[in-house]
């Protein structure tokens, strides 16, 4: 039989143990969640326990971020590793996985943050992160008892409109806003094509008096070819609209579409075109096309 004092002491000990257990559970769950988040702090598994090493082999890759994600056969994300170019291990990731079949996604980009990667059919970038040149590798892998090293090459999956203003920026203009629909800010890892209907927006600071100003706008097309509807607005220091114009621009995956003309001052049709400097032609893209407005 326990006396009241003994029961009180026992209850106190049990309460303490329960509290410690709850704290440990919360910490454990927090650690588990961190390894599956879009944060920059996720690390590779310890190399001593690794049974999968993934190495990106693209030479001259200028992307500032890499994301490595592992999904099970049902599409549920199991692990994710995020890297920035300043990291010592940038370009390689180490995983420890139970033997099974998985899907591997490796993504390279230069956005201001990591995309949402919970669902491989909807890898989502947001307007406040920015849309940039994006490369991907997606494959099915089988993990067994032996450690394996996969060397992967990433392929470009975006389309890019290079919008060029070839007349001078007025004195009262400090920013250009580009709002476009018809593409997607998210893609399906299985196809590399857009998977949602997005309203994308990018803003760029400009310098008054500057001529031949270029703006790069990226999107994931829903098919290999498509058209975006683009609204371009010039803004002054207060954010008020100075002028606005709309365009329909044909696009193609892995293509730069040059769209060049005078935005602020009317010119004759014959004077609109500006010769593209050879230094600005990027031969890493599969296609380039040229239009005037």
URZI-V942704 format. One record per helix or strand. SS is the DSSP state (a for helix, b for strand). FROM is the first residue (numbers start at 1). TO is the last residue. If there is no record, write none. Layout:
BEGIN
{{SS,FROM,TO} {SS,FROM,TO}}
END
This chain:
BEGIN
{{a,4,34} {a,47,49} {b,52,56} {b,65,72} {b,76,84} {b,92,95} {b,100,109} {b,116,116} {b,119,119} {b,123,124} {b,135,143} {b,148,152} {b,155,156} {b,159,165} {b,175,181} {b,184,184} {b,186,187} {b,194,194} {b,200,205} {b,213,220} {b,225,235} {b,241,252} {b,255,261} {a,269,271} {a,278,280} {b,287,292}}
END
